[in-house]
Amino acid sequence: MSSAIASLRQSLSFSFRYLAAEERAAGEAAGRSAQRRSLPPKLAFYLLASITVSFLAASSAPTPLYATYQALWGFSPITVTVIFGIYAIAVLASLLVMGRLSDHLGRRPILLGAVAVQLVATLIFATADGVGQLLLGRVVQGLAAGAALGAIGAGMVDLDRERGTVANAGAPTFGTATGGLLGGVVVQFLPAPTHLVFAILGVVLLAQLIGVIFMAETISPRAGALASLKPQFSLPPATRGPFLLAVPVFVAVWSVASLYGSVGPSMLRSMTGTNSPLLGGLALTALAASSGIAVLLLQKQPPQVLMNLGAAALALGVAVAVLALPHKAVAVFFLGSVIAGIGFGAGFQGAMRTILPYAEAHQRAGVLSLIFVVSYLALGVPAVIAGAFIVRTHDVLGTAQGFGAAVIALSLSALLGAAVRAATRRVAAA
């Protein structure tokens, strides 16, 4: 009897080991099959960067179109700033609610949903026949961007920590430049501009959606997805000090983007006397393109050097651009815009590199989301205030000069803060 039991036990043990081995083999085979179907990590990295570019391009593409929309539907300048500002509000709301979700569910499911929603936004814009659709399109667009930005940025860092940090600083500016230039070119030279620019973006987004389907996940899912939907303003302890150092720079650089995104076309119209959509988009394009180039050229510099350089270049560039306005010196204005763009790229990259190395993999999307919360507050609030001033005073030049002075003050305060901290450290070391 005992021998029979032993024999049965041995047989069962062998069967279980065999089944376990078969299960492992099947799992490994499935994993290899999935790996073969997935995009290579390098290609996945570029896909994520391209999604950032297309999302930011979609957000800036309407800027050269506002004059066309105004001519079609006869709305006031304050409506333009509301359309601009409501996007930032939607991004903020989405960042606060959805920003940390990819740290729990994974990057891929969030990106699939966000790109699909962004496609819906382009459809709304392409078929818009009034201000209501523009506002709806901006809200949907903002919700998609807010959900995606943290997941995209974290995914790039997951794949390559060093290059991912640089890409997080450079891709948004290249996207902004691309959107502003695309919108301007389409409006100036091609038919049906209010439809065509969004049709082009829609085709790009559809291709990216297919790419995400074949992209491998970069992190393992974690519990707590539902709890992550509750808005939080807390940071991991290791990132709090670096975040506080970087906040003044984030506010300064995105305030510059707000100046150019909301008032830039009006500034150029006041200097040139023309309503050329291409010229209106070129102001934002000059700022964003020089910013992206600065990110690439300066990526080897230490973060603190970049933040100091960024703050100084921002102050100088905005001063040159604003001083050019009353003299109608267009070339000088664009020179100032390029200098300010270098400041944006250097400052934003330095601030990013100050914070992100201290965030663990499962914290990155949440940290990036809070970075973008600060950034979009700096982008949206000044734009709405500037629009209100223009409506009340009808003084584009005075509003631009006041806006520029505020940006210069922010930049100099960031530079002064860095100098004080450096002096304090030297005194403490002595």
C-alpha distance (Angstrom), angle and dihedral (degrees) to the residues before:
residue distance angle dihedral
M1 . . .
S2 3.74 . .
S3 3.78 90.1 .
A4 3.82 90.5 51.8
I5 3.78 90.3 50.6
A6 3.77 90.8 48.3
S7 3.77 90.4 48.8
L8 3.82 91.2 49.5
R9 3.78 91.0 47.6
Q10 3.79 90.2 50.1
S11 3.80 91.0 48.0
L12 3.80 92.8 49.2
S13 3.77 91.4 46.0
F14 3.78 90.0 52.1
S15 3.82 91.1 47.7
F16 3.79 93.0 50.2
R17 3.80 91.5 48.0
Y18 3.79 89.6 48.6
L19 3.81 92.4 49.2
A20 3.79 91.7 46.2
A21 3.79 90.4 50.2
E22 3.79 90.4 48.8
E23 3.80 90.6 48.8
R24 3.79 91.5 49.6
A25 3.78 91.0 48.1
A26 3.80 91.1 48.7
G27 3.80 90.7 48.5
E28 3.77 92.0 48.6
A29 3.79 90.7 47.9
A30 3.81 90.5 50.0
G31 3.79 90.0 47.8
R32 3.81 91.1 50.5
S33 3.80 90.1 47.5
A34 3.80 91.5 49.6
Q35 3.78 90.0 46.8
R36 3.79 90.0 52.7
R37 3.81 89.4 51.0
S38 3.83 93.7 47.1
L39 3.77 125.8 88.9
P40 3.83 114.8 -101.7
P41 3.83 111.2 -100.8
K42 3.82 93.0 -110.3
L43 3.81 92.0 52.2
A44 3.82 90.7 45.0
F45 3.82 88.9 53.2
Y46 3.79 92.0 54.0
L47 3.79 90.5 44.9
L48 3.81 90.7 56.0
A49 3.81 91.6 47.3
S50 3.81 90.0 49.5
I51 3.81 91.1 52.3
T52 3.81 89.6 55.2
V53 3.81 88.6 50.3
S54 3.81 93.2 49.6
F55 3.83 93.5 45.5
L56 3.81 92.7 51.2
A57 3.81 90.6 41.6
A58 3.80 88.6 54.7
S59 3.81 89.9 51.2
S60 3.84 94.3 50.7
A61 3.82 98.4 36.8
P62 3.84 93.2 84.4
T63 3.85 92.3 57.7
P64 3.85 95.7 84.2
L65 3.82 89.1 40.8
Y66 3.81 97.4 60.3
A67 3.82 93.2 87.0
T68 3.82 89.1 51.7
Y69 3.80 91.8 48.4
Q70 3.81 90.3 48.6
A71 3.80 91.1 51.8
L72 3.81 91.0 48.8
W73 3.80 99.4 44.6
G74 3.80 104.8 18.8
F75 3.81 100.3 -130.5
S76 3.83 125.0 159.7
P77 3.84 129.1 -105.1
I78 3.81 90.7 -104.5
T79 3.81 87.9 62.4
V80 3.81 88.7 58.9
T81 3.79 91.3 55.7
V82 3.81 90.9 45.6
I83 3.82 89.6 52.8
F84 3.81 88.4 48.3
G85 3.80 94.8 44.9
I86 3.81 98.2 44.4
Y87 3.80 89.0 61.3
A88 3.79 90.5 57.1
I89 3.82 90.8 48.1
A90 3.81 91.3 51.4
V91 3.81 91.1 48.2
L92 3.81 90.3 50.6
A93 3.80 93.1 49.6
S94 3.80 91.9 48.5
L95 3.81 93.0 45.8
L96 3.80 91.6 52.2
V97 3.81 94.5 48.4
M98 3.83 103.7 30.6
G99 3.79 101.8 23.4
R100 3.81 97.7 97.5
L101 3.80 97.5 35.1
S102 3.81 95.8 94.9
D103 3.83 89.4 58.1
H104 3.83 85.6 67.1
L105 3.82 107.5 28.2
G106 3.80 96.8 32.7
R107 3.80 132.0 -105.5
R108 3.82 97.7 -89.6
P109 3.85 101.6 62.1
I110 3.81 91.6 47.4
L111 3.80 91.7 49.6
L112 3.80 92.7 48.2
G113 3.80 90.3 54.7
A114 3.82 95.1 41.7
V115 3.81 95.6 49.7
A116 3.82 89.9 47.1
V117 3.83 90.6 51.9
Q118 3.82 90.5 47.0
L119 3.81 87.7 54.7
V120 3.80 88.6 54.8
A121 3.82 88.9 51.8
T122 3.82 92.1 53.5
L123 3.82 88.9 50.7
I124 3.81 90.4 52.5
F125 3.81 91.1 50.6
A126 3.80 93.4 44.8
T127 3.82 91.7 54.1
A128 3.83 98.4 35.6
D129 3.80 116.4 135.1
G130 3.80 99.9 172.2
V131 3.79 148.3 14.9
G132 3.80 92.3 -84.6
Q133 3.80 91.8 63.2
L134 3.81 90.8 47.2
L135 3.79 90.7 54.2
L136 3.80 91.7 46.0
G137 3.79 91.2 47.9
R138 3.81 91.6 51.3
V139 3.81 91.7 49.2
V140 3.82 93.1 50.0
Q141 3.79 89.7 43.9
G142 3.80 91.4 51.3
L143 3.81 93.4 48.2
A144 3.81 90.3 52.7
A145 3.80 93.2 46.9
G146 3.80 93.5 48.1
A147 3.80 91.9 51.6
A148 3.79 93.0 46.2
L149 3.81 105.9 41.0
G150 3.79 97.4 72.0
A151 3.81 93.5 42.1
I152 3.81 93.5 48.2
G153 3.78 94.3 46.2
A154 3.79 93.0 46.1
G155 3.81 91.2 46.5
M156 3.81 91.6 54.7
V157 3.81 91.3 50.1
D158 3.84 89.4 46.6
L159 3.80 89.2 57.0
D160 3.81 97.4 41.1
R161 3.80 120.1 1.2
E162 3.82 97.6 -161.7
R163 3.81 100.0 38.4
G164 3.79 90.8 38.2
T165 3.81 91.9 58.3
V166 3.81 90.9 50.3
A167 3.81 91.5 46.1
N168 3.81 90.3 51.9
A169 3.79 88.2 59.7
G170 3.81 98.2 40.5
A171 3.80 106.3 37.6
P172 3.85 96.6 63.8
T173 3.79 91.9 53.5
F174 3.81 93.6 46.7
G175 3.80 87.9 49.3
T176 3.79 92.6 50.7
A177 3.81 90.9 48.6
T178 3.80 92.3 47.6
G179 3.80 93.4 50.2
G180 3.79 94.7 47.3
L181 3.81 92.5 47.8
L182 3.81 94.2 43.0
G183 3.79 92.0 50.4
G184 3.79 92.4 47.4
V185 3.82 94.9 48.1
V186 3.79 93.9 46.5
V187 3.81 93.2 47.8
Q188 3.82 92.9 46.2
F189 3.79 101.4 43.6
L190 3.82 113.2 13.6
P191 3.80 135.2 66.8
A192 3.81 125.5 -104.8
P193 3.82 92.9 14.0
T194 3.81 96.5 176.6
H195 3.80 88.3 59.0
L196 3.79 104.0 30.7
V197 3.82 99.2 56.5
F198 3.79 91.3 55.2
A199 3.80 92.9 44.1
I200 3.82 88.1 56.8
L201 3.80 91.3 48.8
G202 3.80 90.2 47.0
V203 3.82 92.4 56.3
V204 3.82 90.4 49.8
L205 3.80 92.4 48.7
L206 3.81 92.0 48.7
A207 3.81 90.2 54.4
Q208 3.82 89.9 48.8
L209 3.82 91.2 49.6
I210 3.81 89.2 55.8
G211 3.82 88.7 48.7
V212 3.81 92.2 53.1
I213 3.82 89.7 52.4
F214 3.81 88.3 61.8
M215 3.81 95.7 40.8
A216 3.80 118.9 108.8
E217 3.81 119.2 -125.6
T218 3.81 113.6 -102.1
I219 3.82 99.9 -155.7
S220 3.80 137.4 31.9
P221 3.81 117.2 -106.2
R222 3.82 116.0 -103.5
A223 3.78 134.1 -160.4
G224 3.78 120.4 -101.4
A225 3.81 101.3 62.6
L226 3.81 93.8 137.2
A227 3.80 93.0 47.7
S228 3.81 90.3 50.2
L229 3.83 89.8 65.7
K230 3.81 90.0 71.0
P231 3.83 106.7 95.9
Q232 3.78 112.4 -109.6
F233 3.78 132.5 -179.2
S234 3.78 96.7 -168.2
L235 3.78 124.3 113.6
P236 3.79 132.3 -155.7
P237 3.83 107.2 -89.2
A238 3.81 93.8 -115.2
T239 3.82 92.1 58.0
R240 3.81 99.9 45.5
G241 3.80 98.7 84.5
P242 3.83 94.7 45.2
F243 3.81 89.9 45.2
L244 3.80 92.5 55.7
L245 3.81 89.6 50.0
A246 3.77 91.6 52.1
V247 3.83 101.0 42.4
P248 3.85 96.4 85.0
V249 3.80 89.5 53.0
F250 3.82 93.2 48.5
V251 3.81 90.1 51.2
A252 3.81 93.0 47.4
V253 3.82 97.3 48.2
W254 3.79 96.1 44.7
S255 3.80 91.4 46.2
V256 3.80 86.2 59.9
A257 3.80 89.3 52.0
S258 3.81 88.1 50.3
L259 3.81 90.8 52.1
Y260 3.80 92.9 52.6
G261 3.78 96.6 38.2
S262 3.80 96.1 51.2
V263 3.82 106.2 25.6
G264 3.83 101.9 19.9
P265 3.83 97.1 91.9
S266 3.84 90.8 45.7
M267 3.81 91.0 50.4
L268 3.80 91.5 53.4
R269 3.79 92.4 45.5
S270 3.81 90.3 52.7
M271 3.81 90.9 52.0
T272 3.81 99.8 41.7
G273 3.78 103.4 28.3
T274 3.81 89.7 -134.9
N275 3.76 131.5 115.1
S276 3.81 94.0 -149.9
P277 3.83 107.2 155.2
L278 3.78 90.5 -153.4
L279 3.79 91.9 55.2
G280 3.81 90.3 47.4
G281 3.79 91.7 53.5
L282 3.81 93.0 45.5
A283 3.82 93.0 70.0
L284 3.79 91.8 61.4
T285 3.80 91.1 38.5
A286 3.82 92.5 53.9
L287 3.80 90.9 51.3
A288 3.80 95.3 45.5
A289 3.82 98.0 40.8
S290 3.81 94.1 51.0
S291 3.80 87.7 46.7
G292 3.80 92.4 54.9
I293 3.80 92.2 46.8
A294 3.82 90.0 49.8
V295 3.81 90.0 53.5
L296 3.81 90.7 55.6
L297 3.81 96.5 43.2
L298 3.81 96.7 44.9
Q299 3.80 101.1 39.8
K300 3.82 93.3 112.4
Q301 3.81 94.1 57.5
P302 3.84 120.6 101.4
P303 3.83 114.5 -96.5
Q304 3.82 95.5 -116.3
V305 3.80 91.5 50.5
L306 3.80 89.0 51.2
M307 3.80 93.3 49.9
N308 3.83 92.1 49.2
L309 3.80 92.0 46.1
G310 3.79 90.2 46.6
A311 3.80 94.5 52.0
A312 3.82 92.5 47.0
A313 3.82 93.7 47.1
L314 3.80 91.7 46.7
A315 3.80 92.1 53.9
L316 3.81 92.8 45.9
G317 3.81 95.7 43.8
V318 3.80 96.1 48.1
A319 3.82 90.5 45.9
V320 3.82 91.2 53.1
A321 3.83 92.4 46.0
V322 3.82 94.6 47.7
L323 3.82 93.5 45.3
A324 3.81 88.5 53.6
L325 3.83 92.8 58.5
P326 3.84 102.0 78.1
H327 3.81 90.8 43.0
K328 3.83 92.4 50.1
A329 3.80 88.4 -130.0
V330 3.81 99.3 160.3
A331 3.81 95.8 176.1
V332 3.82 91.1 51.8
F333 3.81 89.6 47.8
F334 3.80 90.9 55.3
L335 3.82 90.7 46.0
G336 3.80 88.8 55.1
S337 3.80 90.0 46.8
V338 3.81 91.3 54.2
I339 3.83 91.6 48.8
A340 3.81 89.9 48.6
G341 3.82 89.0 48.6
I342 3.81 90.4 54.5
G343 3.79 87.1 51.8
F344 3.81 91.1 50.2
G345 3.82 93.0 50.4
A346 3.80 95.1 44.6
G347 3.81 95.0 43.4
F348 3.80 96.8 44.1
Q349 3.80 93.0 47.2
G350 3.81 92.4 46.7
A351 3.81 91.6 49.8
M352 3.82 92.0 48.1
R353 3.79 92.4 49.1
T354 3.79 90.2 48.5
I355 3.82 91.9 60.4
L356 3.82 113.1 25.0
P357 3.83 99.5 64.6
Y358 3.82 88.1 64.1
A359 3.82 95.0 55.1
E360 3.81 120.0 91.8
A361 3.83 120.4 -135.7
H362 3.82 94.8 -97.5
Q363 3.83 90.6 47.7
R364 3.80 100.6 48.4
A365 3.79 100.9 88.7
G366 3.80 91.3 48.4
V367 3.82 92.9 48.5
L368 3.80 92.3 46.6
S369 3.78 90.2 48.7
L370 3.82 91.6 55.8
I371 3.81 89.3 47.6
F372 3.79 89.2 54.7
V373 3.82 91.5 44.7
V374 3.81 88.8 60.6
S375 3.81 90.9 42.0
Y376 3.80 95.7 50.7
L377 3.79 92.5 45.6
A378 3.80 86.7 56.1
L379 3.81 88.7 46.7
G380 3.81 99.8 46.5
V381 3.81 108.1 34.4
P382 3.84 98.0 55.2
A383 3.82 90.9 46.2
V384 3.80 92.3 56.7
I385 3.82 91.8 45.9
A386 3.81 91.1 49.3
G387 3.79 91.2 49.5
A388 3.80 91.3 51.3
F389 3.83 90.7 51.4
I390 3.80 92.4 49.7
V391 3.80 91.7 50.4
R392 3.81 92.9 47.9
T393 3.81 98.9 41.9
H394 3.84 103.3 22.4
D395 3.79 84.2 -141.9
V396 3.81 109.4 131.9
L397 3.81 93.0 168.7
G398 3.80 94.7 50.5
T399 3.81 92.3 45.4
A400 3.81 92.1 49.3
Q401 3.81 91.3 48.3
G402 3.80 92.3 49.2
F403 3.82 91.3 45.7
G404 3.80 90.3 48.5
A405 3.82 92.1 49.1
A406 3.82 90.1 53.0
V407 3.82 91.3 50.3
I408 3.82 91.0 49.1
A409 3.81 90.0 50.6
L410 3.82 91.0 50.6
S411 3.80 91.5 49.3
L412 3.80 93.6 48.6
S413 3.81 91.5 47.1
A414 3.83 89.5 53.9
L415 3.81 89.2 50.0
L416 3.81 91.9 47.0
G417 3.80 91.7 48.7
A418 3.80 90.6 53.1
A419 3.82 90.9 49.6
V420 3.82 91.8 50.2
R421 3.82 91.9 49.4
A422 3.81 91.2 49.2
A423 3.81 91.6 49.8
T424 3.81 91.0 47.7
R425 3.81 91.0 52.0
R426 3.81 91.0 49.9
V427 3.80 91.6 50.7
A428 3.81 91.4 47.8
A429 3.81 91.3 48.9
A430 3.81 91.6 50.7
